[in-house]
Amino acid sequence: MRRRTLLAGAGAAASVAALGGWYQRRDSAVPVVPAAPLGDERLEQRRSAARGRTVDFYTAVPAGHGDGRGLPVLLVLHGGSKTAADFPSLGLGRFASDSVQRGNAPFVLAGATGGRLSWRPSGADDPQRMVHEEIPAWCAERGFDTDRLAVCGWSMGGYGALLLAQTFPRFVRAVAAFSPAVSPGDDVFARAAALRGVPVGLWCGTDDGLLPEVRALERALPQPRAAGSYTEGRHNFGYWSTCLPAACDLVARALR
């Protein structure tokens, strides 16, 4: 296994955060990153038997919480245009620290590269199994509390997050989905009842072409959404990053 440990302050997230407060660019794909410090953020390579290849594996611990031992985990599923290797430049580790600074209980972020299969199995390549079996095992090696898991994702990853919760009941305690790439008649709609009892957050920009589908999914849920909003924004991380603090609030409540 080859490891790369990321230094706090590296990458685009640091330059954005250095401006202080929130860098408001709602019309841009540039992430809106909180001015919070990085904790223990790592990007490693792990061999995934489920995917039949070596994948990037990302973790981020909130600043002030050491190596994260004993903390619960928020699984992060990327969209089609990103991989886990992009998570540092998106500033994800700073969102974990910001959540704690705003008074939430701490949790770790963890995610790996799932390809462009919408987090579903395709032949011998099964990114969903990687998330269900291998990522928790990798997290347990680090001492994280894998009995308390939640999942979030954007676009393709939002679809995958919802499908994961439906496929494995009681595996996660909450789902946060940003502009999930769903459509009426797909597996997520057909199995909406399987989300009963799972707090679900749904966010989508009003300038996103998926907005009608996401609103339809909300109506199909077996209970009202636990969090979320439909506000100005497009289908990009500039918008999704503005939703992450509210999603962290939902996750922190569920993982207590």
C-alpha positions as CSV (number, residue, x, y, z in Angstrom):
1,M,0.0,0.0,0.0
2,R,1.4,3.4,-1.0
3,R,0.5,6.3,1.3
4,R,0.4,10.1,0.7
5,T,-0.3,12.2,3.8
6,L,-1.6,15.6,2.9
7,L,-0.2,18.6,4.7
8,A,-2.6,21.2,6.3
9,G,-2.7,24.3,4.2
10,A,-2.0,22.6,0.9
11,G,-4.1,23.0,-2.3
12,A,-6.8,25.3,-3.5
13,A,-8.9,25.0,-0.4
14,A,-6.3,26.8,1.6
15,S,-6.1,29.7,-0.7
16,V,-9.8,30.1,-0.6
17,A,-10.0,29.7,3.1
18,A,-7.2,32.3,3.6
19,L,-9.6,35.0,2.4
20,G,-11.4,34.6,5.7
21,G,-15.0,33.6,6.3
22,W,-17.0,32.3,3.3
23,Y,-15.9,33.0,-0.3
24,Q,-19.2,33.6,-2.0
25,R,-19.4,32.5,-5.6
26,R,-22.8,31.0,-6.0
27,D,-22.7,31.4,-9.8
28,S,-19.4,29.6,-10.0
29,A,-18.1,26.0,-9.8
30,V,-15.5,27.2,-7.3
31,P,-16.2,25.5,-3.9
32,V,-17.3,27.7,-1.1
33,V,-14.9,26.6,1.6
34,P,-15.1,27.5,5.3
35,A,-12.1,29.2,7.0
36,A,-11.5,26.3,9.3
37,P,-8.2,24.5,9.9
38,L,-7.4,21.1,8.5
39,G,-7.0,18.2,10.8
40,D,-5.5,14.8,9.9
41,E,-6.3,14.6,6.2
42,R,-4.9,11.6,4.2
43,L,-5.0,10.3,0.7
44,E,-3.8,6.7,0.4
45,Q,-4.0,3.9,-2.1
46,R,-5.7,0.7,-1.2
47,R,-6.3,-2.5,-3.2
48,S,-10.0,-3.1,-3.6
49,A,-11.0,-6.7,-4.3
50,A,-14.6,-5.5,-4.9
51,R,-13.4,-3.3,-7.8
52,G,-10.5,-5.4,-8.9
53,R,-8.0,-2.5,-8.8
54,T,-6.1,-0.1,-6.6
55,V,-8.2,2.9,-5.6
56,D,-7.6,6.2,-3.9
57,F,-8.8,6.2,-0.3
58,Y,-9.5,9.5,1.4
59,T,-10.0,10.3,5.1
60,A,-10.3,13.6,7.0
61,V,-10.4,14.1,10.8
62,P,-11.6,17.4,12.3
63,A,-8.9,19.6,13.6
64,G,-8.2,19.0,17.2
65,H,-9.3,15.4,17.2
66,G,-6.0,13.7,16.5
67,D,-6.1,10.6,14.4
68,G,-9.9,10.3,14.8
69,R,-9.8,7.1,16.8
70,G,-13.3,6.4,18.1
71,L,-15.1,8.9,15.9
72,P,-18.1,7.9,13.7
73,V,-17.8,8.1,9.9
74,L,-19.5,10.0,7.1
75,L,-19.0,8.1,3.8
76,V,-18.5,10.4,0.8
77,L,-19.5,9.3,-2.7
78,H,-18.2,11.4,-5.5
79,G,-20.0,12.4,-8.7
80,G,-19.1,11.5,-12.2
81,S,-16.6,14.2,-12.8
82,K,-14.5,13.7,-9.6
83,T,-12.7,11.0,-7.7
84,A,-11.5,10.7,-4.1
85,A,-8.2,12.3,-5.3
86,D,-10.1,15.5,-5.8
87,F,-11.5,15.7,-2.2
88,P,-8.6,17.7,-0.8
89,S,-8.9,20.5,-3.4
90,L,-12.6,20.6,-2.8
91,G,-11.8,21.5,0.8
92,L,-13.8,18.6,2.4
93,G,-11.5,18.3,5.4
94,R,-12.2,21.9,6.3
95,F,-16.0,21.2,6.4
96,A,-15.4,18.5,9.0
97,S,-13.5,21.0,11.2
98,D,-16.1,23.7,10.6
99,S,-18.9,21.4,11.7
100,V,-17.2,21.0,15.0
101,Q,-16.4,24.7,15.4
102,R,-20.2,25.3,14.9
103,G,-20.9,23.1,17.9
104,N,-21.5,19.7,16.3
105,A,-20.1,16.4,17.6
106,P,-17.1,15.3,15.5
107,F,-17.1,12.7,12.8
108,V,-14.6,11.6,10.2
109,L,-15.0,11.8,6.4
110,A,-14.0,8.7,4.4
111,G,-14.4,7.9,0.7
112,A,-12.8,6.1,-2.2
113,T,-12.8,6.2,-6.0
114,G,-15.8,4.4,-7.4
115,G,-15.4,5.0,-11.1
116,R,-18.4,6.1,-13.2
117,L,-20.8,3.2,-12.5
118,S,-23.3,5.2,-10.4
119,W,-22.1,3.2,-7.4
120,R,-23.7,0.0,-8.7
121,P,-22.1,-3.3,-9.6
122,S,-21.1,-3.9,-13.2
123,G,-19.7,-7.4,-13.8
124,A,-16.7,-8.0,-11.6
125,D,-16.5,-4.3,-10.7
126,D,-18.6,-3.5,-7.6
127,P,-18.1,-0.1,-6.1
128,Q,-21.2,-0.5,-3.9
129,R,-19.6,-3.6,-2.3
130,M,-16.4,-1.6,-1.8
131,V,-18.4,1.0,0.2
132,H,-20.4,-1.5,2.1
133,E,-17.6,-3.9,3.0
134,E,-14.1,-2.5,2.3
135,I,-14.2,1.1,3.3
136,P,-15.6,0.3,6.7
137,A,-12.8,-2.3,7.1
138,W,-10.2,0.3,6.1
139,C,-11.7,2.7,8.6
140,A,-11.8,0.1,11.4
141,E,-8.0,-0.4,10.8
142,R,-7.6,3.3,11.7
143,G,-9.7,3.0,14.8
144,F,-12.8,4.8,13.6
145,D,-16.2,3.8,14.9
146,T,-17.8,1.9,12.0
147,D,-20.9,1.0,14.0
148,R,-22.0,4.6,13.4
149,L,-22.1,5.5,9.7
150,A,-23.8,8.0,7.5
151,V,-23.4,8.6,3.8
152,C,-23.5,11.7,1.5
153,G,-22.9,12.2,-2.2
154,W,-23.5,14.6,-5.1
155,S,-25.0,13.9,-8.5
156,M,-24.1,10.3,-9.4
157,G,-22.9,9.9,-5.8
158,G,-26.2,11.2,-4.5
159,Y,-27.9,8.5,-6.4
160,G,-25.4,6.0,-5.0
161,A,-25.8,7.2,-1.4
162,L,-29.6,6.7,-1.6
163,L,-29.2,3.3,-3.3
164,L,-26.7,2.2,-0.6
165,A,-29.2,3.0,2.2
166,Q,-31.9,1.1,0.4
167,T,-29.9,-1.9,-0.5
168,F,-28.5,-2.4,3.1
169,P,-31.1,-1.4,5.6
170,R,-29.7,0.0,8.9
171,F,-26.2,0.2,7.4
172,V,-26.3,4.0,7.6
173,R,-28.0,6.3,10.0
174,A,-28.6,9.2,7.6
175,V,-28.3,10.1,3.9
176,A,-27.4,13.5,2.5
177,A,-27.9,13.8,-1.2
178,F,-27.0,16.8,-3.3
179,S,-28.7,17.0,-6.7
180,P,-28.9,13.2,-6.9
181,A,-29.0,11.9,-10.5
182,V,-32.3,10.2,-10.1
183,S,-35.2,9.8,-12.5
184,P,-38.8,8.4,-11.9
185,G,-38.8,4.7,-12.5
186,D,-35.2,4.0,-11.5
187,D,-34.1,1.8,-8.6
188,V,-34.1,4.7,-6.1
189,F,-37.7,5.6,-6.9
190,A,-38.8,2.0,-7.0
191,R,-37.4,1.3,-3.6
192,A,-38.2,4.6,-1.9
193,A,-40.1,2.7,0.8
194,A,-36.8,1.2,2.0
195,L,-35.8,4.6,3.3
196,R,-38.4,4.6,6.0
197,G,-36.8,5.4,9.3
198,V,-33.6,6.9,7.7
199,P,-33.3,10.6,7.9
200,V,-32.8,11.9,4.3
201,G,-31.5,15.3,3.3
202,L,-32.1,16.5,-0.2
203,W,-30.6,19.6,-1.8
204,C,-30.8,20.8,-5.4
205,G,-30.2,24.2,-7.1
206,T,-33.0,25.9,-8.8
207,D,-30.9,26.2,-12.0
208,D,-30.2,22.5,-12.0
209,G,-31.9,20.4,-14.7
210,L,-32.5,17.6,-12.1
211,L,-34.7,19.8,-9.9
212,P,-38.0,18.3,-11.1
213,E,-36.7,14.8,-10.5
214,V,-35.4,15.6,-7.0
215,R,-38.7,17.2,-6.0
216,A,-40.5,14.1,-7.3
217,L,-38.2,12.0,-5.2
218,E,-39.0,14.1,-2.1
219,R,-42.7,13.4,-2.7
220,A,-41.9,9.7,-3.0
221,L,-40.1,9.4,0.3
222,P,-41.9,7.5,3.0
223,Q,-41.5,10.4,5.5
224,P,-40.8,14.1,5.1
225,R,-37.1,14.9,4.3
226,A,-35.1,15.6,7.4
227,A,-33.1,18.5,5.9
228,G,-32.5,20.1,2.6
229,S,-33.4,23.1,0.4
230,Y,-33.9,24.2,-3.2
231,T,-32.0,27.5,-3.6
232,E,-30.2,29.3,-6.3
233,G,-27.5,27.2,-7.8
234,R,-26.3,25.0,-10.6
235,H,-25.2,21.4,-11.0
236,N,-21.7,22.0,-9.7
237,F,-19.6,22.0,-6.5
238,G,-19.9,25.7,-6.1
239,Y,-23.5,25.1,-5.2
240,W,-23.1,21.8,-3.4
241,S,-20.4,23.2,-1.1
242,T,-22.9,25.8,0.2
243,C,-25.2,22.9,1.2
244,L,-22.5,20.9,3.1
245,P,-22.8,22.7,6.4
246,A,-26.5,21.9,6.7
247,A,-25.7,18.3,5.7
248,C,-23.0,18.1,8.4
249,D,-25.6,19.3,10.9
250,L,-28.0,16.5,9.8
251,V,-25.2,13.9,9.9
252,A,-23.9,15.0,13.4
253,R,-27.4,14.6,14.9
254,A,-27.8,11.2,13.4
255,L,-24.3,9.9,14.5
256,R,-24.6,11.0,18.2
